[in-house]
């Protein structure tokens, strides 16, 4: 036993202990021996080729930023909106030059981060009660000193963070967490964390054992409550939840009660923000849009209050932050930024978070999760999942790519779908002209391990977050082109040939969504579908609906629309908010006199399954599921209608050679709303016990 322990710890020996060939305790950030000897404690790792390439890109990026400081400030008249101008490099931070100020004047006005009387890191501007007009703390020189941080410093920061992450993962494997808590945590790490990155896992698991600052009982209860939906397929854990935890209702009650206590006390931390984000996501899925919007709004306000919206590496202020604190603040900012775009997409609202030239940079130093092995946790090992091999997660590169994509989509939301301002045709056209090449460049630069080719599908779906990334790309592409299909933009500029290309690309993306979605369902079942994936199916249905409205006899478009409707009907059992999306589609079908497709009972259909070539649905293995993780109603059965397209047919030129009258007819149609939340909403009150 002692030999095993010594072997485990030797992997985390610091450089001084290795040189002396003595046993290292592996403590972070400095081991006990180095503390006693007052030596510099360094945990070294050999840099990878990809990391070296990223460093070179980062150096080039920082050099460009330094050069920009010497240029004359831009006038606010150069921009017609508060959104950032497009850049050719999607990895570079976008800049918003407000009030014609440059980096130096922003640094003078910002005042940097401080610690308030409650011990929280925060910031206050020049007009606040907390600063005098003569209180100047900083100059352009301090900005330059942080902008020109050497690659050696970044390399050492990365080494320390990754070493700590590996150490904490090893310690996590040695810890014993009782069920169903361990099961629910594993659900979160598998299905939620890689996509949203709300929680920095090494700090959370460490502080859960030591009651440190990056853990709270409030956050744990929020994680458990949010994971219930994915956990009920396991019968043993489901029995424990039903017998001892009211089916999981108790976790949500505790999370909300403790959250309100934290808000009332005025002592809010990063776990408070993470709790709010998880509760917002859960309430959004349940259709409780008021709660979802309110929770997210408080989270975004706290992002400002705690100074997380500021790059703490360039503007450290009077309170120096550790490598881990900088990493956590950077991740939570981008997690909030991504969720802000998604919830605004779901509810048809204006984005709250906008990137500025003092926002945290788009850098993730700890990319240790990139090479984690991913398995579909919680899925019964039957059918395709029985043969699912452990797969490289690629979660770090997926999250970074998702954030870059959300920056592009932020522009589309503001300039094409802003409900508070009437976007003009000229503005919509300008947005298309600026964002289309950026979206194309994003796809070209997307690593091959994150791309899914709908015409060359693998036998099994890649990890869930990669599926969602690809479907969101196609959904955003549709939303970029869709206004042009329905008469917006400047047609005299575009011409009929470009409009036809937009329609072909939209139909191709919509078909790609349902093809990739079907692969996901056949591999993992529909029960493990996240709301963002369901939303992509809804956006795909909007294109097929436009086709059916323009040409009611288009059997191929009607078949795809029927598939989308049947999938959304079943997903509505998991996420009640989908009911509003179905209502939008049903109203349009009723107007043109087309009967609304319904899901055939799985018990009757299973006895007489149609062939893949027929237009009807084919249910497969049923799964038991509750419509709400906190409802007390009977469990709902969900079955998946398998869509088996002939890819050579769906992507062939014959399908895409649409008749000319289709384009003209579409220009007179009103597209579906992008929002899935009902205007006259009926809140799901059962979610609150």
C-alpha positions, 0 to 999 in steps of 0.5 A: 500500500505504501509503495502505491501511495509513493508512486502516486505522489512521485508523479506530482513531485516538484522540480527542487525535490526531483533534483534532491531525489527526496519525497515530495508531498505534492502540496499546492501551490508549494510543497512543505519541503520547499516552504521549509527551505524557502525554495521556489516550488515549481511543477514542470511539464513538457510543453506540447507542440499544440501549446507551443503553437498557441504561445506563438499565436498569443505572442502575435496577438499581444504584439498587435494589442501593444501596437494598437495602443500607439494608434489614434483613438477611434471615434464612436461615429465609426460604429453604428452599434455598441457591438464590437467590430469584426476582426479577421482573427476569431481568436483575437479579443474583440474591442469596443472603443467607447467614448473614443477612448484608447487603452490608456484612458480606459485604464485611468477611468477603470481604477482596477479591482479592489477588496470591499469591506466584506472581503469580496473582490469588486470594482467601482468607477470614477463616479462612485462613492468609493473613488475621489476625482484625484484617485488615480491608480494606474497608467498606460505603463501598467497596462503595457507591463501586463500586455507584454507578459512573456511566454515564459510566464504563461508557460509556467502558469500553464504548468502549475495549473495543469499539474494541479488539475492532474493532482486534484483528479487523482485525489478525486478518484481516491475520495468516496462520495456516497450515492446518489451524489457521486452519480449526479456529479458524474452526470454533470461532468459528462453531459453539462460541464464540457459544453458550458464550463460553468464550474472549474472542476479541480477547484470545486472537487478540492474545496468540496473536501476542504470547504474552500472558497470555490465550493458551497452547499448551495452550488452542490444542491444546484448541481444535483438538482440540475442533474436529476433529469439525466439520472433517472434512467438508472433504476437504483439511483432513481429508487434512492431519489424517490425514497429519500429525496422526494424524487430530487425536489429537495435539492432544488428547494435547498439550492433556492433557499440558500441562494436567497440567504446569500443574496440577502446577506450581500456576500456573493461569491463565484459559487453564487454565480455558478448556482444562478447559472445552473438554476437559470438553465434548469428553469429555462428547460422547464418553461419557467422563463420568468425565473430563468431570465431573473436568475441569469440577470442576477448572475450577469450583474454579479459578474460585473459586481465582482469584477469578473468582466475585467481581465484581472491579469491586465488590471490586477489592482491592489489585490493580486490573484493566483493563477487558479483565480485568474483561470476561474474568473476567465472561465466563468466570464466566458461561460456566462457570455455563452449562456447569455447568447443562448437564453436570449436566443431561447426567449427572443431577448437582447444580449446583456454581456458585451465584450470590451477591450478590458474583458477577459481574454479568450485563453484557457491555460489549463487545457488538461480536460482536452485529453480526458476520456469521455463515455456516455455516463448513465446510459444503459449498456444496451444497443449501440452504447454497449459498444461505445468505446472511451473517446477523447473528450476534446472538451477544452477545444470544444468550449473555446470554439463554442465561445468564438462562435457565440461572439459571431452569433452575438452580432447576428442577435443584435443586428438581425433579431433585436426585439427592442430596435427595428433592425433596418434592411441596411443593418441586416444586410451589413450584418450578413456581409460582415458575419458570413465570412467570419462564420465561414472562417470559423468553420474552416479553422474548426479542428477536424476532431470537432467537425461532423460531416453529415454526408459521412456520419460515423457509426456512433455519435461523438461526445454530446458537446461536439454534437451540440457544437456542430448543430449550433453552427448550422442553426446560427448559419440558418439564422444568418440567412433566414431574413434574406429568404423572407424579404429582408436585406437589400435584394437589389444588392444581393441578386437572385443568385445569392438569394438562391444560394442562401436558401440552398445553404439553409436547407442543407444546414437544416438537413444536417441538423436533423441528420446529426440529431438522429445519429445522437438519438440512435447512439444515446437516446433522446433522453440525454438531449440538452435544450440547445440541441432541441432548439436546433431541431426547432430552427431546422423545422422553420426552414422545412416549414417555409418550404412546405408553405411555398410548395405544399406538394414538396414531399421531401420537405414535408417528411423532414418537417414531420420528423422535426415535429415528432421529435419536438413532441417527444422532447416536450416531455423532457423540456416543457418549454418546447411546447411553445415551439410546437404551437408556433409550427402547428398554427402555421400548418393549420393556416395552410390546411395541412394536418398536424403530425403526431407521434404514434403510440409506441406500443401499437407501432412496435408491432408493425414497424414500417420500412425505412423508406416510408414517411412514418416514424419508427419508434425504438427502445422506450425510456421512462422519463418525467417531464420535470425533475421536480414534478410529482406527476406520473412518469412519461414514456418517450420513444424516438422516431428514427429518421433514416435518410439516404444521404446521397439523396438528401444532399444530392443536386436534385433536391437542391435544384429548387424551382424559381417560384419557391424563392419568390413565394418565400419572400412573402412569408413570415418566418417562425419566431426564434423564441421558444418561450410562450408569450402568454406563459404559464409557469411550471409551478410544480418545479417549486415543490 
